[in-house]
Amino acid sequence: MHQLATSAGCRWVQIACVCEVLQSSGDVDRLARFLWSLPSCQQIQDSESVLKARAIVAFARGQYRELYRLLESHQFSPHNHPKLQSLWLKVRIHVAVSHALRTLSKHKYVTHTHTPV
């Protein structure tokens, strides 16, 4: 039994290591493929390294609702806060700028199509 627990612990460490290496490399597609290949074991899927990796993939793919869901529903270790806070801030800025541009475009369209009386 101890050997089984040790091998499972070793596997989690290996998964965490692969997640970290792929995150550092910036190869989001490869990271996504790796995450997709993981077993559906809840302990693996709920590990902090996997959750952080899923957040990075969600950000890179513009899946902001998924990113928010991951960040809001899990407690992350303080050493992961800077990276995750950075992602959250970038999304907030992107959403705000997109909203402002849409509003500006609507205003510009209304202004230019208004026919003087």
Secondary structure, DSSP 8 states (H G I E B T S, - for coil): -HHHHHHHHHHHHHHHHHHHHHHHHT-HHHHHHHHHHS---HHHHTSHHHHHHHHHHHHHTT-HHHHHHHHHHS---GGGHHHHHHHHHHHHHHHHHHHHHHHHHHHHHHHHH----
